[in-house]
Amino acid sequence: MALLLIRLALLLLLVATGGMIVFIVRQNKTVFRWSYRILLAGFACHTLFLFQQYYTLGAAPVLSLKTSLSFFAWTVTGAYLLFQQRFRLRVLGSFIAPLAAVFMLVSTSMPETETAVIPPIYKSAWLTVHVVTIFAGDGMLAVMFVAAVMYLLQERQIKRKRFGSLYRKLPSLETLDSINHQALVWGFPLLTLGMVTGAIYAQQALGSYWRWDPKEVWSLITWLFYAVLLHERLTVGWRGRKAAVFSILCFSVLLFSFVVVSLWFSDYHSFKSLEGRLTP
């Protein structure tokens, strides 16, 4: 059942992504409406899969890079669905859906990790809250990253006075900057809450709020990057290109912490360490 759900979720996401790409090329509203409905159906299947995994494991399904990428794709899609309700920007899905699809494709292409009984240390409610909040924040910040990329593309069209098809298909610079700002305003508190609940979980499970693990250090570095961006936006008045470029830099640091540090540099946060504890 779980395998069927995740395969169906992937198939629907890929179909929706294809439709979103067709939409940005042809600007057919009917294509968008069906692609959006298919994306919703895929998100629902993915949600059922995650609930099933949580019920089966008794822990948040993020104990490997494979499952974490799947969870990240789910939060990115969910964040887009929320922003679509707020801004009604059809073209945003043409950039977000491919990003979520890439995460899902990488996840499903990775080999399955055979798991034994999940240790009680991973069944903490604090770990679940930590995972949900920090990934929700990451999903919002992924939307911010996409809005920044779209901003730079639109700005380039304007500077080169190319008022052709791409210029007409992308939102105004003001709208894209507003999405960038709103995603940061929502994503940063969730990221902060995720770090706080992670520290509480570490205290309960390991007896220490902070252990100078590389993943903890890089998570703090990532948080500081976004804190600087939020501070500069609210107090200095960063807007436009400067905020967009820094948003892309912040998301690059986030991905480095999420993938590279978790795979090769971390200790007890390492995906390899987690998988090693789960393999019979």
BAVEX-7546 format. One record per residue (C-alpha): residue number from 1; chain; x negated, y, z; residue in three letters. Coordinates in nm, 3 decimals. Layout:
# BAVEX-7546
+-------+------+---------+---------+---------+------+
: torke : gulo :       u :       v :       w : zalo :
+-------+------+---------+---------+---------+------+
:   NUM :    A :       X :       Y :       Z :  Ala :
...
+-------+------+---------+---------+---------+------+
***
This chain:
# BAVEX-7546
+-------+------+---------+---------+---------+------+
: torke : gulo :       u :       v :       w : zalo :
+-------+------+---------+---------+---------+------+
:     1 :    A :   0.000 :   0.000 :   0.000 :  Met :
:     2 :    A :  -0.276 :   0.244 :   0.093 :  Ala :
:     3 :    A :  -0.470 :   0.171 :  -0.225 :  Leu :
:     4 :    A :  -0.157 :   0.225 :  -0.434 :  Leu :
:     5 :    A :  -0.085 :   0.558 :  -0.266 :  Leu :
:     6 :    A :  -0.435 :   0.699 :  -0.314 :  Ile :
:     7 :    A :  -0.452 :   0.583 :  -0.675 :  Arg :
:     8 :    A :  -0.113 :   0.737 :  -0.744 :  Leu :
:     9 :    A :  -0.223 :   1.059 :  -0.571 :  Ala :
:    10 :    A :  -0.535 :   1.071 :  -0.790 :  Leu :
:    11 :    A :  -0.339 :   1.001 :  -1.109 :  Leu :
:    12 :    A :  -0.085 :   1.272 :  -1.032 :  Leu :
:    13 :    A :  -0.359 :   1.520 :  -0.942 :  Leu :
:    14 :    A :  -0.540 :   1.451 :  -1.270 :  Leu :
:    15 :    A :  -0.220 :   1.488 :  -1.472 :  Val :
:    16 :    A :  -0.137 :   1.812 :  -1.289 :  Ala :
:    17 :    A :  -0.490 :   1.939 :  -1.348 :  Thr :
:    18 :    A :  -0.461 :   1.868 :  -1.718 :  Gly :
:    19 :    A :  -0.131 :   2.051 :  -1.726 :  Gly :
:    20 :    A :  -0.275 :   2.349 :  -1.541 :  Met :
:    21 :    A :  -0.559 :   2.371 :  -1.793 :  Ile :
:    22 :    A :  -0.311 :   2.352 :  -2.082 :  Val :
:    23 :    A :  -0.113 :   2.629 :  -1.913 :  Phe :
:    24 :    A :  -0.405 :   2.872 :  -1.898 :  Ile :
:    25 :    A :  -0.473 :   2.809 :  -2.266 :  Val :
:    26 :    A :  -0.118 :   2.827 :  -2.397 :  Arg :
:    27 :    A :   0.059 :   3.026 :  -2.120 :  Gln :
:    28 :    A :   0.361 :   2.797 :  -2.136 :  Asn :
:    29 :    A :   0.571 :   2.840 :  -1.821 :  Lys :
:    30 :    A :   0.743 :   2.505 :  -1.871 :  Thr :
:    31 :    A :   0.404 :   2.331 :  -1.869 :  Val :
:    32 :    A :   0.319 :   2.507 :  -1.543 :  Phe :
:    33 :    A :   0.650 :   2.417 :  -1.377 :  Arg :
:    34 :    A :   0.605 :   2.047 :  -1.453 :  Trp :
:    35 :    A :   0.238 :   2.054 :  -1.358 :  Ser :
:    36 :    A :   0.327 :   2.219 :  -1.028 :  Tyr :
:    37 :    A :   0.594 :   1.955 :  -0.955 :  Arg :
:    38 :    A :   0.349 :   1.677 :  -1.038 :  Ile :
:    39 :    A :   0.091 :   1.839 :  -0.810 :  Leu :
:    40 :    A :   0.349 :   1.849 :  -0.530 :  Leu :
:    41 :    A :   0.424 :   1.481 :  -0.583 :  Ala :
:    42 :    A :   0.053 :   1.398 :  -0.576 :  Gly :
:    43 :    A :   0.010 :   1.599 :  -0.256 :  Phe :
:    44 :    A :   0.301 :   1.410 :  -0.099 :  Ala :
:    45 :    A :   0.144 :   1.074 :  -0.193 :  Cys :
:    46 :    A :  -0.191 :   1.188 :  -0.056 :  His :
:    47 :    A :  -0.023 :   1.300 :   0.267 :  Thr :
:    48 :    A :   0.144 :   0.961 :   0.309 :  Leu :
:    49 :    A :  -0.190 :   0.792 :   0.245 :  Phe :
:    50 :    A :  -0.362 :   0.998 :   0.516 :  Leu :
:    51 :    A :  -0.085 :   0.927 :   0.767 :  Phe :
:    52 :    A :  -0.111 :   0.557 :   0.687 :  Gln :
:    53 :    A :  -0.488 :   0.568 :   0.733 :  Gln :
:    54 :    A :  -0.455 :   0.751 :   1.063 :  Tyr :
:    55 :    A :  -0.199 :   0.499 :   1.185 :  Tyr :
:    56 :    A :  -0.419 :   0.206 :   1.079 :  Thr :
:    57 :    A :  -0.748 :   0.341 :   1.213 :  Leu :
:    58 :    A :  -0.614 :   0.526 :   1.514 :  Gly :
:    59 :    A :  -0.854 :   0.806 :   1.425 :  Ala :
:    60 :    A :  -0.887 :   1.089 :   1.175 :  Ala :
:    61 :    A :  -0.977 :   0.936 :   0.833 :  Pro :
:    62 :    A :  -1.299 :   1.133 :   0.786 :  Val :
:    63 :    A :  -1.562 :   0.888 :   0.913 :  Leu :
:    64 :    A :  -1.744 :   0.862 :   0.579 :  Ser :
:    65 :    A :  -1.831 :   1.094 :   0.293 :  Leu :
:    66 :    A :  -1.576 :   0.909 :   0.078 :  Lys :
:    67 :    A :  -1.286 :   0.973 :   0.315 :  Thr :
:    68 :    A :  -1.404 :   1.325 :   0.400 :  Ser :
:    69 :    A :  -1.407 :   1.428 :   0.033 :  Leu :
:    70 :    A :  -1.057 :   1.286 :  -0.003 :  Ser :
:    71 :    A :  -0.942 :   1.485 :   0.302 :  Phe :
:    72 :    A :  -1.112 :   1.799 :   0.164 :  Phe :
:    73 :    A :  -0.929 :   1.757 :  -0.169 :  Ala :
:    74 :    A :  -0.602 :   1.730 :   0.026 :  Trp :
:    75 :    A :  -0.664 :   2.050 :   0.224 :  Thr :
:    76 :    A :  -0.772 :   2.240 :  -0.090 :  Val :
:    77 :    A :  -0.450 :   2.137 :  -0.263 :  Thr :
:    78 :    A :  -0.244 :   2.226 :   0.042 :  Gly :
:    79 :    A :  -0.408 :   2.567 :   0.069 :  Ala :
:    80 :    A :  -0.331 :   2.636 :  -0.297 :  Tyr :
:    81 :    A :   0.035 :   2.537 :  -0.250 :  Leu :
:    82 :    A :   0.062 :   2.787 :   0.036 :  Leu :
:    83 :    A :  -0.101 :   3.066 :  -0.165 :  Phe :
:    84 :    A :   0.119 :   2.991 :  -0.463 :  Gln :
:    85 :    A :   0.422 :   3.053 :  -0.244 :  Gln :
:    86 :    A :   0.270 :   3.382 :  -0.126 :  Arg :
:    87 :    A :   0.127 :   3.528 :  -0.447 :  Phe :
:    88 :    A :   0.310 :   3.341 :  -0.726 :  Arg :
:    89 :    A :  -0.003 :   3.335 :  -0.942 :  Leu :
:    90 :    A :   0.032 :   3.046 :  -1.182 :  Arg :
:    91 :    A :  -0.320 :   3.083 :  -1.316 :  Val :
:    92 :    A :  -0.469 :   3.022 :  -0.970 :  Leu :
:    93 :    A :  -0.374 :   2.656 :  -1.004 :  Gly :
:    94 :    A :  -0.577 :   2.630 :  -1.326 :  Ser :
:    95 :    A :  -0.890 :   2.689 :  -1.117 :  Phe :
:    96 :    A :  -0.794 :   2.523 :  -0.787 :  Ile :
:    97 :    A :  -0.658 :   2.195 :  -0.925 :  Ala :
:    98 :    A :  -0.983 :   2.107 :  -1.108 :  Pro :
:    99 :    A :  -1.182 :   2.171 :  -0.789 :  Leu :
:   100 :    A :  -0.957 :   1.938 :  -0.589 :  Ala :
:   101 :    A :  -0.971 :   1.684 :  -0.872 :  Ala :
:   102 :    A :  -1.353 :   1.684 :  -0.866 :  Val :
:   103 :    A :  -1.353 :   1.609 :  -0.492 :  Phe :
:   104 :    A :  -1.101 :   1.328 :  -0.543 :  Met :
:   105 :    A :  -1.288 :   1.177 :  -0.838 :  Leu :
:   106 :    A :  -1.615 :   1.173 :  -0.645 :  Val :
:   107 :    A :  -1.436 :   1.022 :  -0.345 :  Ser :
:   108 :    A :  -1.263 :   0.744 :  -0.538 :  Thr :
:   109 :    A :  -1.580 :   0.659 :  -0.731 :  Ser :
:   110 :    A :  -1.769 :   0.586 :  -0.411 :  Met :
:   111 :    A :  -1.776 :   0.228 :  -0.278 :  Pro :
:   112 :    A :  -1.539 :   0.129 :  -0.001 :  Glu :
:   113 :    A :  -1.687 :   0.107 :   0.349 :  Thr :
:   114 :    A :  -1.583 :  -0.211 :   0.525 :  Glu :
:   115 :    A :  -1.474 :  -0.109 :   0.871 :  Thr :
:   116 :    A :  -1.455 :  -0.300 :   1.194 :  Ala :
:   117 :    A :  -1.264 :  -0.192 :   1.502 :  Val :
:   118 :    A :  -1.291 :   0.185 :   1.545 :  Ile :
:   119 :    A :  -1.479 :   0.272 :   1.866 :  Pro :
:   120 :    A :  -1.262 :   0.452 :   2.126 :  Pro :
:   121 :    A :  -1.490 :   0.758 :   2.101 :  Ile :
:   122 :    A :  -1.334 :   0.837 :   1.761 :  Tyr :
:   123 :    A :  -0.974 :   0.807 :   1.882 :  Lys :
:   124 :    A :  -0.975 :   1.131 :   2.079 :  Ser :
:   125 :    A :  -0.695 :   1.381 :   2.019 :  Ala :
:   126 :    A :  -0.959 :   1.655 :   2.032 :  Trp :
:   127 :    A :  -1.140 :   1.497 :   1.739 :  Leu :
:   128 :    A :  -0.817 :   1.494 :   1.538 :  Thr :
:   129 :    A :  -0.750 :   1.860 :   1.616 :  Val :
:   130 :    A :  -1.112 :   1.944 :   1.532 :  His :
:   131 :    A :  -1.091 :   1.767 :   1.196 :  Val :
:   132 :    A :  -0.754 :   1.914 :   1.095 :  Val :
:   133 :    A :  -0.839 :   2.272 :   1.186 :  Thr :
:   134 :    A :  -1.188 :   2.282 :   1.038 :  Ile :
:   135 :    A :  -1.080 :   2.114 :   0.714 :  Phe :
:   136 :    A :  -0.778 :   2.344 :   0.690 :  Ala :
:   137 :    A :  -1.017 :   2.636 :   0.724 :  Gly :
:   138 :    A :  -1.240 :   2.486 :   0.456 :  Asp :
:   139 :    A :  -0.939 :   2.453 :   0.226 :  Gly :
:   140 :    A :  -0.856 :   2.821 :   0.269 :  Met :
:   141 :    A :  -1.219 :   2.919 :   0.210 :  Leu :
:   142 :    A :  -1.219 :   2.710 :  -0.108 :  Ala :
:   143 :    A :  -0.932 :   2.927 :  -0.233 :  Val :
:   144 :    A :  -1.139 :   3.232 :  -0.142 :  Met :
:   145 :    A :  -1.430 :   3.092 :  -0.344 :  Phe :
:   146 :    A :  -1.209 :   3.033 :  -0.649 :  Val :
:   147 :    A :  -1.062 :   3.384 :  -0.623 :  Ala :
:   148 :    A :  -1.417 :   3.522 :  -0.613 :  Ala :
:   149 :    A :  -1.514 :   3.330 :  -0.927 :  Val :
:   150 :    A :  -1.201 :   3.456 :  -1.103 :  Met :
:   151 :    A :  -1.281 :   3.811 :  -0.989 :  Tyr :
:   152 :    A :  -1.629 :   3.800 :  -1.144 :  Leu :
:   153 :    A :  -1.490 :   3.656 :  -1.467 :  Leu :
:   154 :    A :  -1.227 :   3.929 :  -1.492 :  Gln :
:   155 :    A :  -1.476 :   4.201 :  -1.402 :  Glu :
:   156 :    A :  -1.709 :   4.077 :  -1.676 :  Arg :
:   157 :    A :  -1.427 :   4.097 :  -1.929 :  Gln :
:   158 :    A :  -1.353 :   4.454 :  -1.826 :  Ile :
:   159 :    A :  -1.717 :   4.568 :  -1.830 :  Lys :
:   160 :    A :  -1.770 :   4.424 :  -2.176 :  Arg :
:   161 :    A :  -1.435 :   4.568 :  -2.288 :  Lys :
:   162 :    A :  -1.313 :   4.227 :  -2.394 :  Arg :
:   163 :    A :  -0.941 :   4.274 :  -2.347 :  Phe :
:   164 :    A :  -0.857 :   3.949 :  -2.520 :  Gly :
:   165 :    A :  -0.683 :   3.633 :  -2.409 :  Ser :
:   166 :    A :  -0.886 :   3.563 :  -2.092 :  Leu :
:   167 :    A :  -0.841 :   3.920 :  -1.967 :  Tyr :
:   168 :    A :  -0.465 :   3.898 :  -2.014 :  Arg :
:   169 :    A :  -0.443 :   3.557 :  -1.845 :  Lys :
:   170 :    A :  -0.632 :   3.648 :  -1.529 :  Leu :
:   171 :    A :  -0.477 :   3.859 :  -1.251 :  Pro :
:   172 :    A :  -0.591 :   4.214 :  -1.182 :  Ser :
:   173 :    A :  -0.909 :   4.274 :  -0.984 :  Leu :
:   174 :    A :  -0.702 :   4.420 :  -0.702 :  Glu :
:   175 :    A :  -0.486 :   4.105 :  -0.677 :  Thr :
:   176 :    A :  -0.788 :   3.873 :  -0.681 :  Leu :
:   177 :    A :  -0.959 :   4.079 :  -0.412 :  Asp :
:   178 :    A :  -0.642 :   4.060 :  -0.204 :  Ser :
:   179 :    A :  -0.636 :   3.679 :  -0.235 :  Ile :
:   180 :    A :  -1.003 :   3.670 :  -0.137 :  Asn :
:   181 :    A :  -0.929 :   3.879 :   0.171 :  His :
:   182 :    A :  -0.618 :   3.686 :   0.276 :  Gln :
:   183 :    A :  -0.794 :   3.351 :   0.241 :  Ala :
:   184 :    A :  -1.075 :   3.478 :   0.465 :  Leu :
:   185 :    A :  -0.831 :   3.617 :   0.722 :  Val :
:   186 :    A :  -0.665 :   3.274 :   0.749 :  Trp :
:   187 :    A :  -0.965 :   3.053 :   0.689 :  Gly :
:   188 :    A :  -1.210 :   3.209 :   0.934 :  Phe :
:   189 :    A :  -0.991 :   3.167 :   1.247 :  Pro :
:   190 :    A :  -0.923 :   2.805 :   1.150 :  Leu :
:   191 :    A :  -1.296 :   2.748 :   1.101 :  Leu :
:   192 :    A :  -1.359 :   2.907 :   1.442 :  Thr :
:   193 :    A :  -1.090 :   2.695 :   1.610 :  Leu :
:   194 :    A :  -1.240 :   2.387 :   1.448 :  Gly :
:   195 :    A :  -1.581 :   2.463 :   1.594 :  Met :
:   196 :    A :  -1.437 :   2.532 :   1.941 :  Val :
:   197 :    A :  -1.235 :   2.209 :   1.946 :  Thr :
:   198 :    A :  -1.540 :   2.024 :   1.815 :  Gly :
:   199 :    A :  -1.742 :   2.152 :   2.109 :  Ala :
:   200 :    A :  -1.468 :   2.042 :   2.351 :  Ile :
:   201 :    A :  -1.464 :   1.698 :   2.191 :  Tyr :
:   202 :    A :  -1.843 :   1.674 :   2.216 :  Ala :
:   203 :    A :  -1.828 :   1.759 :   2.586 :  Gln :
:   204 :    A :  -1.570 :   1.489 :   2.651 :  Gln :
:   205 :    A :  -1.731 :   1.223 :   2.434 :  Ala :
:   206 :    A :  -2.102 :   1.297 :   2.476 :  Leu :
:   207 :    A :  -2.121 :   1.508 :   2.791 :  Gly :
:   208 :    A :  -2.252 :   1.820 :   2.620 :  Ser :
:   209 :    A :  -2.090 :   2.106 :   2.429 :  Tyr :
:   210 :    A :  -2.401 :   2.158 :   2.213 :  Trp :
:   211 :    A :  -2.683 :   1.918 :   2.125 :  Arg :
:   212 :    A :  -2.875 :   2.111 :   1.856 :  Trp :
:   213 :    A :  -2.783 :   1.850 :   1.599 :  Asp :
:   214 :    A :  -2.863 :   1.981 :   1.245 :  Pro :
:   215 :    A :  -2.494 :   1.965 :   1.150 :  Lys :
:   216 :    A :  -2.405 :   2.177 :   1.452 :  Glu :
:   217 :    A :  -2.675 :   2.427 :   1.365 :  Val :
:   218 :    A :  -2.569 :   2.451 :   1.002 :  Trp :
:   219 :    A :  -2.204 :   2.475 :   1.100 :  Ser :
:   220 :    A :  -2.298 :   2.774 :   1.314 :  Leu :
:   221 :    A :  -2.498 :   2.924 :   1.026 :  Ile :
:   222 :    A :  -2.196 :   2.879 :   0.798 :  Thr :
:   223 :    A :  -1.971 :   3.042 :   1.058 :  Trp :
:   224 :    A :  -2.212 :   3.336 :   1.087 :  Leu :
:   225 :    A :  -2.211 :   3.389 :   0.710 :  Phe :
:   226 :    A :  -1.832 :   3.411 :   0.707 :  Tyr :
:   227 :    A :  -1.836 :   3.626 :   1.022 :  Ala :
:   228 :    A :  -2.065 :   3.875 :   0.845 :  Val :
:   229 :    A :  -1.833 :   3.882 :   0.544 :  Leu :
:   230 :    A :  -1.526 :   3.939 :   0.761 :  Leu :
:   231 :    A :  -1.704 :   4.209 :   0.961 :  His :
:   232 :    A :  -1.820 :   4.389 :   0.648 :  Glu :
:   233 :    A :  -1.474 :   4.372 :   0.497 :  Arg :
:   234 :    A :  -1.298 :   4.505 :   0.806 :  Leu :
:   235 :    A :  -1.547 :   4.765 :   0.927 :  Thr :
:   236 :    A :  -1.766 :   4.866 :   0.633 :  Val :
:   237 :    A :  -1.501 :   4.825 :   0.368 :  Gly :
:   238 :    A :  -1.660 :   4.567 :   0.141 :  Trp :
:   239 :    A :  -1.439 :   4.511 :  -0.160 :  Arg :
:   240 :    A :  -1.464 :   4.388 :  -0.513 :  Gly :
:   241 :    A :  -1.784 :   4.248 :  -0.657 :  Arg :
:   242 :    A :  -1.989 :   4.262 :  -0.338 :  Lys :
:   243 :    A :  -1.729 :   4.064 :  -0.143 :  Ala :
:   244 :    A :  -1.687 :   3.818 :  -0.431 :  Ala :
:   245 :    A :  -2.058 :   3.745 :  -0.464 :  Val :
:   246 :    A :  -2.097 :   3.701 :  -0.088 :  Phe :
:   247 :    A :  -1.791 :   3.472 :  -0.083 :  Ser :
:   248 :    A :  -1.958 :   3.244 :  -0.337 :  Ile :
:   249 :    A :  -2.277 :   3.243 :  -0.130 :  Leu :
:   250 :    A :  -2.080 :   3.155 :   0.184 :  Cys :
:   251 :    A :  -1.905 :   2.865 :   0.014 :  Phe :
:   252 :    A :  -2.238 :   2.736 :  -0.116 :  Ser :
:   253 :    A :  -2.367 :   2.728 :   0.242 :  Val :
:   254 :    A :  -2.046 :   2.552 :   0.351 :  Leu :
:   255 :    A :  -2.090 :   2.280 :   0.086 :  Leu :
:   256 :    A :  -2.456 :   2.238 :   0.180 :  Phe :
:   257 :    A :  -2.358 :   2.187 :   0.544 :  Ser :
:   258 :    A :  -2.069 :   1.957 :   0.453 :  Phe :
:   259 :    A :  -2.253 :   1.726 :   0.213 :  Val :
:   260 :    A :  -2.631 :   1.759 :   0.226 :  Val :
:   261 :    A :  -2.676 :   1.810 :   0.601 :  Val :
:   262 :    A :  -2.418 :   1.545 :   0.687 :  Ser :
:   263 :    A :  -2.584 :   1.291 :   0.461 :  Leu :
:   264 :    A :  -2.954 :   1.340 :   0.522 :  Trp :
:   265 :    A :  -3.034 :   1.572 :   0.811 :  Phe :
:   266 :    A :  -2.781 :   1.515 :   1.085 :  Ser :
:   267 :    A :  -2.802 :   1.268 :   1.373 :  Asp :
:   268 :    A :  -2.473 :   1.168 :   1.535 :  Tyr :
:   269 :    A :  -2.278 :   1.382 :   1.283 :  His :
:   270 :    A :  -2.433 :   1.195 :   0.992 :  Ser :
:   271 :    A :  -2.197 :   1.006 :   0.761 :  Phe :
:   272 :    A :  -2.457 :   0.728 :   0.746 :  Lys :
:   273 :    A :  -2.459 :   0.711 :   1.123 :  Ser :
:   274 :    A :  -2.079 :   0.694 :   1.140 :  Leu :
:   275 :    A :  -2.060 :   0.428 :   0.869 :  Glu :
:   276 :    A :  -2.331 :   0.229 :   1.043 :  Gly :
:   277 :    A :  -2.129 :   0.219 :   1.360 :  Arg :
:   278 :    A :  -1.821 :   0.102 :   1.173 :  Leu :
:   279 :    A :  -1.973 :  -0.172 :   0.959 :  Thr :
:   280 :    A :  -1.939 :  -0.522 :   1.106 :  Pro :
+-------+------+---------+---------+---------+------+
***
